[in-house]
């Protein structure tokens, strides 16, 4: 009896120790389902960077104005914003795996069709369809990684941001290489990569794997109900404002750099590499040292100052190139900080919080590109960057004014 009791005690203690190890799991100690989503996310986010180096080429070969070409980002983000409202409803009915796979299939189909398009307007509409697929994938991928991770919300978000950074950094390099052959190459390249992502998820993600935070069906009203929580609404509005500057840089800067497809690919490679590195390694240290809100406001202020510099020295090539690359560091830090803050902002399901927040932030991303193109046509190439900087400054002021409603996110920040 004594030996049996001792064995049982050892067994119980081992189980407890194992539970503690899982609870305190490191960033790299994840279930294979998390890694499946991680690698698929890298490929999915490569699609965003693949298109950047070919924007001037599309304008030239399809005889489109700069503002018309920026509609490729506007339609993409507008559809994503609206689609975010239904992602929760779809994912809780189809399940995480099938929602991710559906999003990947939609991206593959519309990007392939875009590669065979012959005019800017059909390309704009097809890019919107691409946005629908991306909405299903992006919102579900974040919720999946956070929910399935065994290392906690904060480290799971860092992993997600790392996937974004890796995808965005490698994408432009591949896009520049494919785009140098033809502007159609990156679109067809995305379709091919999505097939790889599809296979990756089918093979590596178990059918029975579900989020641990429950699988309660949600409705179309849930994201709007979630925005009744003031902290979530504040972060959503702030993101919409700073995304105005983000997508001004992403969609309009290629037109003023004076580089070919390869050159643009290398610039945005540098941007993406800094975004990836800072989102994983620097953001946690900033949060631990200064807190989430203070760090976020500092990064956004520095990003706004970069946009001001781009507005003042628009015709100086090295300034624009340097500013774009440096912006990756500030945006990488801010992306991790604000995503973590959103996940801890309100007592609602993570997928619902992500949908509500993403709906607002992509509205800013939809308005900014076309506005930037039009401002340049009406005034001069400097104005879009100065206006973008103004919106980012307003986002900082908005957060600071409402600090009393959001300061609680530091309690469950990245360092915890």
N, C-alpha and C positions, 0 to 999 in steps of 0.2 A: 504493500500500500504506500509505503514511504517513497519507494522508487517511482511508482506510478504518479504519485503526487508531484515528485520532483520533475519528472518528464513533462507533466501537464504545465507545471510552473514555467519550465524552460520554453515550452511551446507558446504559452501565452505571452511571455516576455519577448520572444522572437517576433511574434505577430505584432506586438506593440512597437518594437523597434523598427520593423518593416514599415508600419503605418507612419511612424515618425519620419523615416527616410523619404517615403513617398510624399508626405505633406511638405517636407522641406526639399523636395527635389530640385536639382539644379536646372539651368536653362536647357542643357543637352540631354537630360534624362526624361525623355518624353515617350509616350506610347507611339506605336507605328502609325496609328491613325492621324496623330498630330503631324508627323513628318510627311505623310501623304498629302495633307492639306498644305503644309509648308511648301513643298516642292511644286505643287500645282499652282500655288499663289505666286511663286517666282515667275513661272511661265506666263500666268495670267497678266501680271504687272509688266512683263516685258512688252506687252502690246501697246502700253501707253508711250513708252520711250521709243519704240520702233517707228512711230509716225513722225516724231519731232524733226528728224533730219531731212525729211522729204517735203516739208510744208512749202518752201520756196519753189521746189521743183513742180509740185502740184499746181501752184499758182501760174507758173510759166507754161507748162504743157497743156493745162486745161483752160488756159486764157481766163483765169479768174483773178479778181482783186484780192488784196490781202484780207479784207474784212470778210469776203466770201469764204476764203480758205479757213479762217478762224472759226467759221460755223461748224467745222468738223469737231471742234471741242465743245461748242455751244450745244449742238444737238445731242452729242454724247452725254454731257453733264446734265442737260435738261431731262432727258429720258431717265438717266440714273436717279435724279432727284425724285421724280414721280414714282419710279419703280421701287424705290426704297420703301415706300409706304405699303407695298404688297409683299415684300420679301418675307416678312415674319409670318404672314398668313400662309404663304406658299410653303415655306420651309417646315412649318409645324404640321403640315398635311402630307407633304412628300417625304419629309425626313431630310436630315442634313446631307447625306450622301447623294440622294437623287436631285436635290436642289442644286448642289454644286455641279453635278454632271449636266443638268439641264442648262445651267448658265454657260458652261463650257461649250456645249453643242451650239447654242445660239451665237456665241462669240465666233466660233469657227465658221458657221454658215454665213454670217453677215460680213465678216472680214474677207472671206473668199469671194463673195459677190462684189465687195468693194474693189477687189483686185482686178475685176473684169469690167468695172464701170468706165463710162466714156465721157461723163460730164460732171461738173462740180455738184450739181443739185442732187443727182442720184447718189453720189458719194456721201453727201451730207445726210440724206435719209437713211442710207445703209449704216452710217456711223452711229445714228440714233439707235438702230436695232442692236448694234454692238454694245451700246450703253445698257440696254435692257439685260443682255446676258451678263455683263460685268456687274450690274447691280445685284443680280441673283447670286453671283459667285462671291463678290466682295463682302457683302453683308453677312452671308452665311459662313464664309471662311473665318472672319473675325470671331463670330459667335462660337464656331466649332473649335478653333484653337484655344480660346479662353475656357470653354466649357470642358473640353476633353483633356486639357493639360493637367499634369499632376504636380506642377510647380507654382500654382497660384496665378491670379489674374495678372499681376504686374509683369512677371517673367514671360507669361504667355503673350502679352501684348508686345513686349520687346521682340519676341520671336516673330510675331506677325509683321512688325515694322521692319525687321531684318529682311523678311521675304520681299516686302515692298521695295526696300532699298536695293537689294540684289537684282530684282527684276527690272527696276527702273534704270539701274546703272548698266546692266548688260544689254538691255533693249536698244539704246541709241547706237551702240557700237555695231550691233547686228543690223539695225535699221540703216545706218550709214553705208554699210557694205552692200546690202541688198538694194538700197535706194540708188546707189551709184550705177547700178545696172539698169534699173527702171523704178519709177515711183510705185509701180504695182507690186514690186518685190516684197516690201514689208507687210502689205496686206495679206498676200499669199503666205508669207512667212508666219504671221500670227495664226492663220488657219492651221498650218502644219504643226505649230507648237501646241495648239489647243488639242489636237489629236493625241499628242504625247501626254499632255496633262490628263486627258480623259482616261487613257490606258493606266497612267500612274494611280489615279484614284480608284479605278475599278479593281486593280490588282492589290493595292496596299491598304485600302480602307475597308474594314470588315462591314458586312451588310448589317450586322446587329448593333454596330457602334452608334450610340446615341448620346446626346448631351446629358451631362449629369445634373444639370439644373432643372430637369423635368422636361416634359414634352407637351405642355398644355397648349391647345390650339389657340391662336390669336386671331383677332379680327382687324378690319381696316381702321377701326376707331382707336386701336391700342396706341399707335405712335402719336396720335393727337392727344390722347389722354396722358401719355408720358410727358408731353411738353407742358403740361400743367405744373410739373415740378420745375420750379423757377431756375434751379441750378442747371438742369439739362437744357432749358430754353436759352439761358445765357451763353452756354458753351456753343450751342448750335448757331446762334446769331453771330457770335464772335468768329466762328469758323467761316460763316458765309462772307463776313467782311474781309478776313485775312485771305480767303481763297480768291478774292478779287485780285489781290496782288500776286498770289501764287500762279494763277492761270494767265495773268497778263505776262508774266515772265515766261511761262511754259509755251504759250501759244503765239506770242508776238515777238519775243526776243530773237528767234531764228531769222526774222526778216531784216534785222538791223545789224547782224553780225558780219555779213558779207563773206560767209564761208560756204564751201560746197558740202555735199552730203557727208563725206568722210569727216570733214572738219567739224561740222555740227555734231556728228556722232561722238567724236572725242570730247567735245566740250560738255555735252550732256552725260557722257560717261563719268567725267570728273565730278559733275553735279551729283549724280546718283551714288557714286562711291562715298562721297562725303556724307550724303544723306543716310546711307546704310550704316556707316561707322558711328556717326554721332547718335543715331537712333538707338543703337544697341549699347554702346560703351559710355557715351558722354551724358546722355539724358538721365540715367539713374544717378550719376554722381551729382549732377546739378540739382536734382530733386532732393537728394539727401542733404546737400549743403545749404540750399537756399529755399527749398519748398517748391511745390508744383506751380503755384500761381505766379510767384515772383520770377521763377525761371522762364515760364511761358511768356510773360510780359517783356522780359529782357530779350529773348530770342526774336519776338515779333518786332520789337523796336529796332533791333539791329537789321532785320530783314527790310523794314521800311526805309531805313537809312541807305541800304544798298540800292533800293529802287529809286531813291532820290538821286543817288550818284549816277545811276543809269539814265535818269531823265536829264541831268545836267551835262553829262559827257556822252550823249547818245552816238555822236559821230566818231568817238574815239574807240576803235575796235578792241584794244587790249583791256579797257575799262569794262566794257560790256561782257567780254569773255570771262574776266576775273570775277566780276560781280555774280554772274550766273553760277559759276563753280562754287564760290563762297556761300551763295544762297542755299546750296544743298546742306551745308552744316547747320544753318539756323533753322531750316525747315525740317531737317531730320530730328533735331532736338524737340522742336515744337510739336511735330506729329505724334511722337511717343508721349510727350507730356499731356497733350490735350486728349488723346485717345484714352489714356489711363484715367484722366479726370472724368471723362464721360462715363466710363464703365463704373466709376465709384460715385457718380453725381446724384443718382436717384434710386430709390428702392423699387426698380422695375426690372423685368427680364432683360438680360444683356442684349439679346437680339432685337428687342423692342427699342431699347435705348439707342442701339446702333442705327436702327432704321430711322428713328425720329431725328437724331443728330445729323445723319448723312443726308436726309431730305433737305435740311436747312443749308448745310455747307455746300452741297452741289448746286443749289440755286445760285450762290455766289460764283461758283465755277462755270455756270452756264451763261451768266450775264457778262462776265469779264472778257472773254476772248473776242466776241463780236464788237463789244464796246471799245476795246483797245484798237481794233482795226479801224473802226469808224472815226475815233478820235484822231488817229494818225492821218487819215484821209482829209478830215475837216480842218485840222490844225497843223500839227507837225509830228514827227516820230518821237519826240520827247514827251509829249503830253500823256500818252498811255501809262508810262512808268510813274510819272508824278501823281496821276490820279490813283493808280494802284497803291502807291505809297500812302496817299491820304486815307484810303480805306483801311489799310493795315494799322495806321496810327489810331484810327477811330476804334478798331477792334480792341486795342490795348486800353484805351480810355474806357470803353464799355465794360471790360473785365474789372478794371480797377474801381469803377463807380459801383459795381455790383459785387465787390469782393466779399461783403458780409454774407452773401447767399451761396458762395462757392468755396470759401476757405476750408470747409470741412473735408474736401477731397484730399488734403494733405495728410489726414489721419491714416488713409489707406493708399498712400502713394507708391511710387515705383520702388522705393527702397525698402518696402515692408513685405 
